[in-house]
């Protein structure tokens, strides 16, 4: 799957980048995630992407999926930190 980045570039999807971002957000939220937590989050994200089943999707859609998964799994503070990191990236 390719990701359409905000600037229009295409980039190969990388779950490792997503996991790293989520892990950074968990540390920022002072709620470290276990390996088991990360595996569950990864599995949920991948399941949603399999259902979507597209060759391309936008980084915005991936972002929304990640926030939804974190909320559904009740990692609310991690989700807030993930959102805040994204917002501060564009300031």
C-alpha distances in whole Angstrom, upper triangle without the diagonal:
4,7,10,13,16,18,15,13,10,9,6,6,9,11,14,14,14,17,19,19,20,22,24,24,26,28,29,30,32,30,29,26,27,25,25,24,21,20,21,19,16,16,16,13,11,14,13,9,10,13,11,9,7,5,6,8,10,12,15,13,11,15,17,15,16,19,20,19,22,24,24,24,27,26,27,29,26,24,27,26,22,23,26,24,22,25,27,24,25,29
4,7,9,13,14,11,10,6,5,5,5,9,12,14,14,14,17,18,18,20,22,23,24,26,28,28,29,32,31,29,27,28,26,27,26,22,22,23,20,17,19,19,15,14,16,15,12,13,15,13,11,9,6,5,7,8,10,13,12,11,14,16,15,16,20,20,20,22,25,25,26,28,27,28,29,26,24,26,25,22,22,25,23,20,23,25,22,22,26
4,6,9,11,9,8,6,5,6,6,9,12,14,12,12,16,17,16,18,21,21,21,24,26,26,27,29,28,27,26,27,25,26,24,21,21,22,19,17,18,18,14,14,17,15,12,14,16,13,13,10,9,6,5,5,6,9,9,8,11,13,13,14,17,18,18,20,22,23,24,26,25,25,26,23,21,23,22,19,19,21,20,17,19,21,18,19,22
4,7,8,6,6,5,7,9,9,13,15,17,15,15,19,19,18,20,23,23,23,26,27,27,28,31,30,30,28,30,29,29,27,24,25,25,22,20,22,21,17,17,20,17,14,17,18,15,15,12,10,7,6,5,6,9,10,10,12,14,15,16,18,20,20,22,24,25,26,28,26,27,27,25,22,24,23,20,19,21,20,16,18,21,18,17,21
4,5,5,5,6,7,10,10,13,15,17,14,14,18,18,16,18,21,20,20,24,25,24,26,29,29,28,27,29,28,29,27,24,25,25,22,20,23,22,18,19,21,19,17,20,21,18,18,15,14,10,9,6,5,8,10,10,11,14,15,16,17,20,21,22,23,25,26,28,26,25,26,23,21,22,21,17,17,19,17,14,16,17,14,14,17
4,5,7,9,11,14,14,16,18,19,16,16,20,19,17,19,22,21,21,24,26,24,26,29,29,29,28,30,30,31,28,26,27,27,24,23,25,24,20,21,24,21,19,22,23,20,21,18,17,13,11,8,7,8,11,12,11,14,16,16,17,20,21,22,24,26,27,28,26,25,25,23,20,21,20,17,16,17,16,12,13,15,12,11,15
4,6,9,11,15,16,18,20,21,18,18,22,22,19,22,25,23,23,27,28,27,28,32,32,32,31,33,32,34,32,28,30,30,27,25,28,27,23,24,27,24,22,25,26,22,23,20,18,15,14,11,10,12,15,15,15,18,20,20,21,24,25,26,27,29,31,31,29,29,29,26,24,24,23,20,19,20,18,15,16,17,14,12,16
4,7,10,13,14,17,20,21,19,19,23,23,21,23,26,25,25,29,30,29,31,34,34,33,32,34,33,34,32,29,30,30,27,25,27,26,23,23,25,23,20,23,24,20,20,17,15,12,11,9,10,12,14,15,16,18,19,20,22,24,25,26,28,30,31,32,30,30,30,28,25,26,26,22,21,23,21,18,19,20,17,16,19
4,6,10,12,15,18,19,17,18,21,21,20,23,25,24,25,28,29,29,30,33,33,32,31,33,31,33,31,28,28,29,26,24,26,26,22,22,25,23,20,22,24,21,20,17,14,11,12,10,10,13,15,15,16,19,20,20,23,25,25,26,29,30,31,33,30,30,31,28,26,27,26,22,22,24,21,18,20,21,18,17,21
4,7,9,12,15,17,15,16,20,20,19,22,24,24,25,27,29,29,30,33,32,31,30,31,29,31,29,26,26,27,24,22,23,23,20,19,22,20,17,19,21,18,17,14,11,8,10,9,10,13,14,14,16,18,19,19,22,23,24,25,28,29,29,31,29,30,30,27,25,27,26,22,22,24,22,19,21,23,20,19,23
4,6,9,12,13,12,13,16,17,16,19,21,21,22,25,26,26,28,30,30,28,27,28,26,27,26,23,23,24,22,19,21,21,18,17,20,19,16,18,20,18,17,14,12,9,10,10,10,13,14,13,15,18,17,18,20,22,22,23,26,27,27,29,27,28,28,25,24,25,24,21,21,23,21,18,21,22,19,19,23
4,6,10,11,11,12,15,16,16,18,20,21,22,24,26,27,28,30,29,27,25,26,24,25,24,21,21,22,20,17,18,19,16,14,18,17,14,15,18,16,15,13,10,9,10,11,11,15,15,13,15,18,17,17,20,22,21,23,26,26,26,29,27,28,28,25,24,26,25,21,22,24,22,20,23,24,21,22,26
4,7,9,9,9,12,13,14,15,18,19,19,21,23,24,25,27,26,24,22,23,21,22,21,17,17,18,16,13,15,15,12,11,14,14,11,13,16,14,13,12,10,9,9,10,10,13,12,10,12,15,14,13,17,18,17,19,22,22,22,25,23,24,25,22,20,23,22,18,20,22,20,18,21,23,20,21,25
4,5,5,7,9,10,11,13,15,16,17,19,21,22,23,25,23,21,19,20,18,19,18,15,15,16,14,11,13,15,12,11,15,15,12,14,17,16,15,15,14,13,13,13,11,15,14,11,13,16,14,13,17,18,17,18,21,22,21,24,21,23,23,20,19,22,20,17,19,21,19,17,21,22,19,21,25
4,5,5,6,9,10,10,12,14,15,16,18,20,21,22,21,19,16,17,14,15,15,11,11,13,11,7,10,12,9,8,12,13,11,13,16,16,15,16,15,15,14,15,13,15,14,11,12,15,13,11,15,16,14,15,18,19,18,20,18,20,21,17,17,20,19,15,18,20,18,17,21,22,20,22,25
4,5,5,6,9,10,10,12,14,15,16,18,20,21,19,17,15,15,13,15,14,11,11,14,12,9,12,14,12,12,16,16,15,17,20,19,19,19,19,18,17,17,15,17,17,13,14,17,15,13,16,18,16,16,20,21,19,21,19,21,21,17,17,20,18,15,18,20,17,17,21,21,19,22,25
4,5,5,6,9,10,11,12,14,15,17,18,20,19,17,16,17,15,17,16,12,14,16,13,11,15,16,13,13,17,17,15,18,21,20,20,19,18,17,16,15,12,15,15,12,12,15,14,12,15,17,16,16,19,21,20,21,18,20,20,16,16,18,16,13,15,17,14,14,17,18,16,18,21
4,5,5,6,9,10,11,12,14,15,16,18,17,15,14,15,14,15,14,10,12,13,10,8,12,12,10,11,14,14,13,16,18,17,18,18,18,16,15,14,11,13,13,9,9,12,11,8,11,14,12,12,16,17,16,18,15,17,17,13,13,15,14,10,13,15,13,12,16,17,15,18,21
4,5,5,6,9,10,10,12,14,15,16,15,13,10,12,10,12,11,7,9,11,8,7,11,12,10,12,15,15,15,17,20,20,20,21,21,20,18,18,15,16,16,12,12,15,13,10,13,15,12,12,16,17,15,17,14,16,16,12,13,16,14,11,14,16,14,14,18,19,17,20,23
4,5,5,6,9,10,11,12,14,15,14,12,11,13,12,14,13,10,12,14,12,11,15,16,14,15,19,19,18,21,23,23,23,23,23,22,20,19,16,18,18,14,14,17,16,12,15,17,15,14,18,19,18,19,16,17,16,13,14,16,13,11,14,15,13,13,17,17,16,19,21
4,5,5,6,9,10,10,12,14,14,12,12,14,14,16,14,11,14,15,12,12,16,16,13,16,19,18,18,21,23,22,23,23,23,21,19,17,13,15,16,12,11,14,14,10,12,15,14,12,16,18,17,17,14,15,14,10,11,13,10,7,11,12,9,10,13,14,12,15,18
4,5,5,6,9,10,10,12,11,10,9,12,12,13,11,8,12,12,9,10,13,13,12,14,17,17,17,20,22,21,23,23,24,22,19,18,15,16,16,13,11,13,12,9,10,13,11,9,13,15,13,14,10,12,11,7,8,11,9,7,10,12,10,11,15,15,15,18,20
4,5,5,6,9,10,11,9,7,7,9,10,12,10,8,11,13,11,11,15,16,15,17,19,20,20,23,24,24,26,26,26,25,23,22,18,19,20,16,15,17,16,12,13,16,14,12,15,17,15,15,12,14,12,9,11,13,10,9,13,14,12,14,17,17,16,20,22
4,5,5,6,9,10,10,9,10,13,13,16,14,12,15,17,14,15,18,19,17,19,22,22,22,25,27,26,28,28,28,26,23,22,18,19,20,17,15,17,17,14,14,17,16,14,17,19,17,17,13,14,12,9,11,12,9,8,12,12,9,12,15,14,14,17,19
4,5,5,6,9,9,9,10,13,15,16,13,12,16,16,13,15,18,18,16,19,22,21,21,25,26,25,27,27,28,26,23,21,17,17,18,16,13,15,15,12,11,15,14,11,14,16,15,14,11,11,9,6,8,8,5,5,9,9,7,10,12,12,13,16,18
4,5,5,6,5,5,6,10,12,14,11,10,14,14,12,14,17,17,17,19,22,21,22,25,26,26,28,29,30,28,25,24,20,20,21,18,16,17,17,13,13,15,14,11,13,16,13,13,9,10,8,5,8,9,7,8,11,12,11,14,16,16,17,20,21
4,5,5,6,5,8,11,13,16,13,13,17,17,16,17,20,21,20,23,25,25,25,28,30,30,31,32,32,30,28,26,23,23,24,21,18,20,20,16,16,19,18,14,17,19,17,16,12,13,10,8,12,12,9,10,14,13,12,15,17,16,17,20,21
4,5,8,9,11,15,17,19,16,15,19,20,17,19,22,22,21,24,26,26,26,29,31,30,32,32,33,30,28,25,22,22,23,21,18,19,20,16,16,19,18,15,17,20,18,16,13,13,9,8,11,10,6,9,11,10,9,13,14,13,14,18,18
4,5,8,10,14,17,18,15,15,19,19,16,19,22,21,20,24,25,25,26,29,30,30,32,32,33,31,28,26,23,22,23,21,18,19,19,16,14,17,17,13,14,17,16,13,10,10,6,6,9,8,6,9,11,10,11,14,15,15,16,19,20
4,6,9,13,16,17,15,15,19,19,18,20,23,22,22,25,27,27,28,31,32,32,34,35,36,34,31,29,26,25,26,24,21,22,22,19,17,20,19,15,17,19,17,15,12,12,9,8,12,12,10,12,15,14,14,17,19,18,20,23,23
4,6,10,13,14,11,12,16,16,15,17,20,19,20,23,24,24,26,28,29,30,32,33,34,32,30,28,25,25,25,22,20,21,20,17,16,18,16,13,14,16,14,12,9,10,8,7,11,12,10,12,15,15,15,18,20,20,21,24,25
4,7,10,11,9,10,14,14,13,16,18,19,19,21,23,24,25,27,29,29,31,32,33,31,29,28,25,25,25,22,20,21,21,17,17,19,17,13,16,18,15,14,10,13,11,9,13,14,12,13,16,17,16,19,21,21,21,25,26
4,7,8,6,7,10,11,10,12,15,15,16,18,20,21,22,24,26,27,28,29,30,29,27,26,23,24,23,20,19,20,18,15,15,17,14,12,14,15,12,12,9,12,11,9,12,14,13,13,17,18,17,19,22,22,22,26,27
4,5,5,6,9,10,11,12,14,16,17,18,20,22,23,24,26,27,29,30,31,30,28,28,25,26,25,22,21,22,20,17,18,19,16,14,17,17,14,14,12,15,15,13,16,18,17,17,20,21,20,22,25,26,26,29,31
4,5,5,6,9,10,10,12,14,15,16,18,20,21,22,24,26,26,28,29,28,27,27,25,26,25,21,21,22,20,17,19,20,16,15,18,18,15,16,14,18,18,15,17,20,19,18,21,23,22,23,26,27,26,29,31
4,5,5,6,9,10,11,12,14,15,16,19,20,21,23,25,25,28,29,29,27,27,25,26,25,21,21,22,19,17,18,18,15,14,17,16,13,15,13,17,18,15,17,20,20,19,22,24,23,24,27,28,28,31,33
4,5,5,6,9,10,11,12,14,15,17,19,20,22,23,24,26,28,27,25,25,23,23,22,19,18,19,16,14,15,15,12,10,13,13,9,11,10,13,14,12,13,17,16,15,19,21,20,21,24,25,25,28,30
4,5,5,6,8,10,11,12,14,16,16,18,20,21,22,24,25,24,22,22,20,21,20,16,16,17,15,12,14,15,11,10,14,14,11,13,11,14,15,12,13,17,16,14,17,20,18,19,23,23,23,26,28
4,5,5,6,9,10,10,12,14,15,16,18,20,21,23,24,24,22,23,21,22,20,17,18,19,16,13,16,16,12,12,16,15,12,15,14,17,18,15,16,20,19,17,20,23,22,22,25,27,26,29,31
4,5,5,6,9,10,11,13,14,15,17,19,20,22,24,24,22,23,21,22,19,17,17,17,14,12,14,13,10,10,13,11,9,12,12,15,17,14,15,18,19,17,20,22,22,22,25,27,26,29,31
4,5,5,6,9,10,11,12,14,16,17,18,20,22,21,19,19,18,18,16,13,13,14,11,8,11,10,7,7,11,10,8,11,10,13,14,12,12,15,16,13,16,19,18,18,21,23,23,25,28
4,5,5,6,9,10,11,12,14,15,16,18,19,19,17,18,16,17,16,12,13,14,11,9,12,12,9,10,14,13,11,14,13,16,17,14,14,18,18,15,17,20,19,19,22,24,23,25,28
4,6,5,6,9,10,10,12,14,15,17,19,19,18,19,18,19,17,14,16,16,12,11,14,13,10,12,15,13,12,15,15,18,20,17,17,20,21,18,20,23,23,22,25,27,26,28,31
4,5,5,6,9,10,11,13,14,17,19,19,17,18,17,17,15,12,14,13,9,9,11,10,7,9,12,10,9,13,13,16,18,16,15,18,19,17,18,22,21,21,24,26,25,27,30
4,5,5,6,9,10,11,12,14,16,15,13,14,13,14,11,9,10,10,7,7,10,9,7,10,12,11,11,14,14,16,18,15,14,17,18,15,16,20,19,18,21,23,22,24,27
4,5,5,6,9,10,10,12,14,14,13,15,15,16,13,10,13,13,10,10,14,13,10,13,16,15,14,18,17,20,22,19,17,21,21,18,20,23,22,21,24,26,25,26,30
4,5,5,6,9,10,13,15,16,15,17,17,18,14,12,15,14,11,12,15,13,11,14,16,14,14,18,18,20,23,20,19,22,23,20,22,25,25,23,26,29,28,29,32
4,5,5,6,9,11,14,14,12,14,14,14,11,10,12,11,8,10,12,10,9,13,14,13,14,17,17,19,22,19,17,21,22,19,19,23,23,21,24,27,26,27,30
4,5,5,6,8,10,11,9,12,12,13,10,9,12,12,9,11,14,13,12,15,17,16,17,20,20,21,23,21,19,22,23,19,20,24,23,21,24,26,25,26,29
4,5,5,8,11,12,12,15,16,17,14,12,16,15,12,14,17,16,14,18,20,18,19,22,22,24,26,24,22,25,26,23,24,27,26,24,27,30,28,29,33
4,5,9,12,13,13,15,17,17,13,13,16,15,12,15,17,15,14,18,19,17,18,22,22,24,27,24,22,25,27,24,24,28,27,25,28,31,29,30,33
4,6,9,10,9,12,14,14,10,11,14,13,11,14,16,15,15,18,19,18,20,23,23,24,27,24,22,25,26,22,22,26,26,23,26,29,27,27,31
4,7,9,9,13,15,16,13,13,16,16,14,16,19,18,17,21,22,21,22,26,26,27,29,27,24,27,28,25,25,29,28,25,28,31,29,29,33
4,5,7,10,13,15,12,12,16,16,14,17,20,19,19,22,24,23,24,27,27,28,30,27,25,28,28,25,25,28,27,24,27,29,27,27,31
4,7,11,13,15,13,13,17,18,16,18,21,21,21,24,26,25,27,29,29,30,31,29,26,29,29,25,25,29,27,24,27,29,27,27,31
4,7,10,12,10,11,14,15,14,17,19,20,20,22,24,24,26,28,27,28,29,27,24,26,27,23,23,26,24,21,24,26,23,23,27
4,7,8,7,7,11,12,11,14,16,16,17,19,21,21,23,25,24,25,26,24,21,23,23,20,19,22,21,18,20,23,21,21,24
4,5,5,7,9,10,11,13,15,16,17,19,20,21,23,25,23,23,24,22,19,21,21,17,17,19,18,15,17,20,18,17,21
4,5,5,6,9,10,11,12,14,15,17,18,20,21,22,21,21,21,19,16,18,18,14,13,16,15,12,14,16,14,14,18
4,5,5,6,9,10,11,12,14,15,17,18,20,21,20,19,20,18,15,16,17,13,12,15,14,11,12,16,14,14,17
4,5,5,6,9,10,10,12,14,15,16,18,20,19,19,20,18,15,17,18,15,13,17,17,14,15,19,17,17,21
4,5,5,6,9,10,11,12,14,15,16,18,17,17,19,16,13,16,16,13,12,16,15,13,15,18,16,17,20
4,5,5,6,9,10,11,12,14,16,17,15,15,16,13,10,12,13,9,9,12,12,9,12,15,14,14,17
4,5,5,6,9,10,11,12,14,15,14,14,16,14,10,12,14,11,10,13,14,12,13,17,16,17,19
4,6,5,6,9,10,10,12,14,14,14,16,14,11,14,15,12,12,16,16,14,16,19,19,20,23
4,5,5,6,9,10,11,12,11,11,13,11,8,11,12,9,10,13,13,12,15,17,17,18,21
4,6,5,6,9,10,10,9,9,11,9,6,8,10,8,8,11,12,11,13,16,16,18,20
4,5,5,6,9,10,10,10,13,12,8,11,14,11,11,15,16,15,17,20,20,21,23
4,5,5,6,8,8,10,13,11,9,12,14,12,13,16,17,16,19,21,21,23,25
4,6,5,6,5,6,9,7,6,9,11,9,11,14,15,15,17,19,20,22,24
4,5,5,6,5,9,9,7,9,12,11,12,15,16,16,18,20,21,23,25
4,5,8,9,12,12,10,13,15,15,15,18,20,19,21,24,24,26,28
4,6,8,11,11,10,13,15,14,16,19,20,20,22,24,25,27,29
4,5,8,9,9,11,13,14,15,17,19,19,21,23,24,26,28
4,6,5,6,9,10,10,12,14,15,17,18,20,21,23,25
4,5,5,6,9,10,10,12,14,15,16,18,20,22,23
4,5,5,6,9,10,10,12,14,15,16,18,20,21
4,5,5,6,9,10,10,12,14,15,16,19,20
4,5,5,6,9,10,11,12,14,15,17,19
4,5,5,6,9,10,10,12,14,16,17
4,5,5,6,9,10,10,12,15,15
4,6,5,6,9,10,11,13,15
4,5,5,6,9,10,11,13
4,5,5,6,8,10,11
4,5,5,6,9,10
4,6,5,7,9
4,5,6,7
4,5,5
4,6
4
